[in-house]
């Protein structure tokens, strides 16, 4: 307990799945938690659960794909709490159907990159202007970005997050602001559960079957949240620029 006592943690995509599980865990570990997402009602529900459990939380509806929203979010956090110790970049969206490189649509690419890549980078830019030594940024990428196992648009967006995590770690190493990324495999979340199996591209799914153990145990949101807790805490203070795959060995 109290592994994050006294820290202010901003969590994007905090309205469900990994983000909600992380917010609850961080609050239980003593952090003041700022959760953000587009859907206010779902965000307020998570905030209510944290408050009822005795945690401290602020819900700030934000669309990270909108250019001005990330900056406004961090301004709000600074006005309210005066610092940002931890940033968890969890917000992200999927495409429909695992479309491979020869079949992706421009619409999918634009929509996914706006949130997964550009939105995440804008949040990082806004936060790093205000972070001080000892701060930690953890990006939730995906095993898809590390191994290529997914639709082309989604894979490219998550591979970009892996790259920019290493870039940021290099840029801020001398300032002792840490950047790491977690790459989960399949996670049991409402977003994943909402995928329609009938729309999956057969060629891409077949390639994934050949090179991945799709029968491996899936991650639960709490599994990922536990890793994020370690990387957010001072226990991992010597770790930066690292990419951790958490997929129960499905891509070994």
For each residue, the residues with C-beta under 8 A, 3 or more apart:
1: 28 29 30
2: 5 29 30
3: 29 30 229 233 235
4: 7 9 26 29 30 31 86 229 232 233
5: 2 29 30 31
6: 30
7: 4 30 31 32 85 86 232
8: 31 32 34 77 81 83 84 85 86
9: 4 26 31 32 33 34 85 86 87 88 232
10: 34 36 73 74 77 84 86 87 88 127
11: 14 19 22 23 26 33 34 35 36 88 90
12: 19 36 37 62 64 88 89 90 91 120 123
13: 16 17 18 19 36 37 90 91 92 140
14: 11 19 20 22 23 33 35 36 37 43 46 59 90
15: 19 20 35 37 38 39 42 43 45 46
16: 13 19 20 37 42 46 189 190 191
17: 13 20 21 187 189 190 191 221
18: 13 21 22 90 140 184 187 189 221 224 225 228
19: 11 12 13 14 15 16 22 23 35 37 88 90 91
20: 14 15 16 17 23 24 35 46 221
21: 17 18 24 25 220 221 222 224 225
22: 11 14 18 19 25 26 88 90 221 224 225 228 229
23: 11 14 19 20 26 27 33 35 46 50 57
24: 20 21 27 28 46 49 50 53 55 225
25: 21 22 28 29 222 225 226 229
26: 4 9 11 22 23 29 31 33 86 229 232
27: 23 24 30 31 32 33 50 53 55 56 57
28: 1 24 25 53 55
29: 1 2 3 4 5 25 26 229 233
30: 1 2 3 4 5 6 7 27
31: 4 5 7 8 9 26 27 56 85 86
32: 7 8 9 27 56 57 58 81
33: 9 11 14 23 26 27 50 55 56 57 58
34: 8 9 10 11 57 58 59 60 73 76 77 80 81
35: 11 14 15 19 20 23 43 46 47 57 58 59 60
36: 10 11 12 13 14 43 59 60 61 62 64 73 91
37: 12 13 14 15 16 19 42 43 61 62 91
38: 15 61 62 63
39: 15 42 43 61
40: 43 44 59 61
41: 44 45
42: 15 16 37 39 45 46
43: 14 15 35 36 37 39 40 46 47 59 61
44: 40 41 47 48 59
45: 15 41 42 48 49
46: 14 15 16 20 23 24 35 42 43 49 50 57 59
47: 35 43 44 50 51 57 58 59
48: 44 45 51 52
49: 24 45 46 52 53
50: 23 24 27 33 46 47 53 55 56 57
51: 47 48 54 55 56 57
52: 48 49
53: 24 27 28 49 50
54: 51
55: 24 27 28 33 50 51
56: 27 31 32 33 50 51
57: 23 27 32 33 34 35 46 47 50 51
58: 32 33 34 35 47 76 77 80 81
59: 14 34 35 36 40 43 44 46 47
60: 34 35 36 73 76 77
61: 36 37 38 39 40 43
62: 12 36 37 38 69 70 72 73
63: 38 66 69
64: 12 36 69 70 91 115 119 120 122 123
65: 69 114 115 118 119
66: 63 69
67: 70 122
68: 71 72
69: 62 63 64 65 66 72 73
70: 62 64 67 73 74 119 122 123 125 126
71: 68 74 75 122 126
72: 62 68 69 75 76
73: 10 34 36 60 62 69 70 76 77 123 126
74: 10 70 71 77 78 84 123 126 127 129 130
75: 71 72 78 79
76: 34 58 60 72 73 79 80
77: 8 10 34 58 60 73 74 80 81 84 130
78: 74 75 81 82 83 84 130
79: 75 76
80: 34 58 76 77
81: 8 32 34 58 77 78 84
82: 78
83: 8 78 130 132
84: 8 10 74 77 78 81 87 127 130 131 135
85: 7 8 9 31 131 134 135 136
86: 4 7 8 9 10 26 31 135 136 137 138 232
87: 9 10 84 123 124 127 131 135 136 137 138
88: 9 10 11 12 19 22 138 140 228 232
89: 12 120 123 124 137 138 139 140 161
90: 11 12 13 14 18 19 22 140
91: 12 13 19 36 37 64 115 119 120 123
92: 13 115 116 120 140 142 157 158
93: 111 112 115 116 191
94: 112 151 154 191 192 195
95: 98 99 104 108 111 112 151 153 154
96: 99 108 195 196 199
97: 151 196 199 200 201
98: 95 150 151 200 201 204 205 208
99: 95 96 103 104 105 108 151 152 153 201 204
100: 103 104 151 152 201 203 204 207
101: 104 152
102:
103: 99 100 152 201
104: 95 99 100 101 108 109 151 152 153
105: 99 108 109 153
106: 109 110
107: 110 111
108: 95 96 99 104 105 111 112 151 153
109: 104 105 106 112 113 152 153 156
110: 106 107 113 114
111: 93 95 107 108 114 115
112: 93 94 95 108 109 115 116 117 153 154 157
113: 109 110 116 117 118 153 156 157 160
114: 65 110 111 117 118 119
115: 64 65 91 92 93 111 112 118 119 120
116: 92 93 112 113 119 120 154 157 158 160 161
117: 112 113 114 120 121 156 157 160 161 164
118: 65 113 114 115 121 122
119: 64 65 70 91 114 115 116 122 123
120: 12 64 89 91 92 115 116 117 123 124 139 161 164
121: 117 118 124 125 164
122: 64 67 70 71 118 119 125 126
123: 12 64 70 73 74 87 89 91 119 120 126 127
124: 87 89 120 121 127 128 137 139 164 168
125: 70 121 122 128 129
126: 70 71 73 74 122 123 129 130
127: 10 74 84 87 123 124 130 131 137
128: 124 125 131 137 168 172 177
129: 74 125 126
130: 74 77 78 83 84 126 127
131: 84 85 87 127 128 135 137 177
132: 83 135 177
133: 175 176 177
134: 85 176 177 234 237
135: 84 85 86 87 131 132 177 178
136: 85 86 87 177 178 179 180 231 232 233 236
137: 86 87 89 124 127 128 131 168 177 178 179 180
138: 86 87 88 89 179 180 181 182 228 231 232
139: 89 120 124 161 164 165 179 180 181 182
140: 13 18 88 89 90 92 181 182 184 224 228
141: 145 146 158 159 161 162 165 181 182 183 243
142: 92 145 146 150 154 158 183 184
143: 146 147 149 183 184 185 245 247 250 251
144: 147 148 149 150 154 155 158
145: 141 142 155 157 158 159 160 161 162 183
146: 141 142 143 158 159 162 183 243 245 251
147: 143 144 211 212 251
148: 144 155
149: 143 144 155 207 208 211 212 251
150: 98 142 144 154 155 158 204 208
151: 94 95 97 98 99 100 104 108 154 155 201 204
152: 99 100 101 103 104 109 155 156
153: 95 99 104 105 108 109 112 113 156 157
154: 94 95 112 116 142 144 150 151 157 158
155: 144 145 148 149 150 151 152 158 159
156: 109 113 117 152 153 159 160
157: 92 112 113 116 117 145 153 154 160 161
158: 92 116 141 142 144 145 146 150 154 155 161 162 183
159: 141 145 146 155 156 162 163
160: 113 116 117 145 156 157 163 164
161: 89 116 117 120 139 141 145 157 158 164 165 181
162: 141 145 146 158 159 165 166 181 183 243
163: 159 160 166 167
164: 117 120 121 124 139 160 161 167 168
165: 139 141 161 162 168 169 179 180 181 241 243
166: 162 163 169 170 179 241 243
167: 163 164 170 171
168: 124 128 137 164 165 171 172 179
169: 165 166 172 173 178 179 180 240 241
170: 166 167 173 241
171: 167 168
172: 128 168 169 175 176 177 178 179
173: 169 170 176 240 241
174:
175: 133 172
176: 133 134 172 173
177: 128 131 132 133 134 135 136 137 172
178: 135 136 137 169 172 231 236 237 239 240
179: 136 137 138 139 165 166 168 169 172 240 241
180: 136 137 138 139 165 169 231 236 239 240 241 242 243 244
181: 138 139 140 141 161 162 165 242 243 244
182: 138 139 140 141 224 227 228 231 244 246
183: 141 142 143 145 146 158 162 243 244 245 246 247
184: 18 140 142 143 187 219 223 224 246 247
185: 143 216 218 219 245 246 247 248 250 251
186: 192 214 218 219 247 250
187: 17 18 184 192 218 219 220 221 224
188: 192 193 218 219 220 221
189: 16 17 18 192 193 221
190: 16 17 193 194
191: 16 17 93 94 194
192: 94 186 187 188 189 195
193: 188 189 190
194: 190 191
195: 94 96 192 199 200
196: 96 97 199 200
197: 200
198:
199: 96 97 195 196
200: 97 98 195 196 197 204 205
201: 97 98 99 100 103 151 204 205
202: 205 206
203: 100 206 207
204: 98 99 100 150 151 200 201 207 208
205: 98 200 201 202 208 209
206: 202 203 209 210
207: 100 149 203 204 210 211
208: 98 149 150 204 205 211 212 214
209: 205 206 212 214
210: 206 207
211: 147 149 207 208 251
212: 147 149 208 209 216 250 251
213: 216 249 250 251 252
214: 186 208 209 250
215:
216: 185 212 213 247 248 249 250
217: 248
218: 185 186 187 188 248
219: 184 185 186 187 188 223 224 246 247 248
220: 21 187 188 223 224
221: 17 18 20 21 22 187 188 189 224 225
222: 21 25 225 226
223: 184 219 220 226 227 246
224: 18 21 22 140 182 184 187 219 220 221 227 228 246
225: 18 21 22 24 25 221 222 228 229
226: 25 222 223 229 230
227: 182 223 224 230 231 244 246
228: 18 22 88 138 140 182 224 225 231 232
229: 3 4 22 25 26 29 225 226 232 233
230: 226 227 233 235 236
231: 136 138 178 180 182 227 228 236 239 244
232: 4 7 9 26 86 88 136 138 228 229 236
233: 3 4 29 136 229 230 236
234: 134 237
235: 3 230
236: 136 178 180 230 231 232 233 239
237: 134 178 234
238:
239: 178 180 231 236 242
240: 169 173 178 179 180
241: 165 166 169 170 173 179 180
242: 180 181 239
243: 141 146 162 165 166 180 181 183
244: 180 181 182 183 227 231
245: 143 146 183 185 251
246: 182 183 184 185 219 223 224 227
247: 143 183 184 185 186 216 219 250 251
248: 185 216 217 218 219
249: 213 216 252
250: 143 185 186 212 213 214 216 247
251: 143 146 147 149 185 211 212 213 245 247
252: 213 249
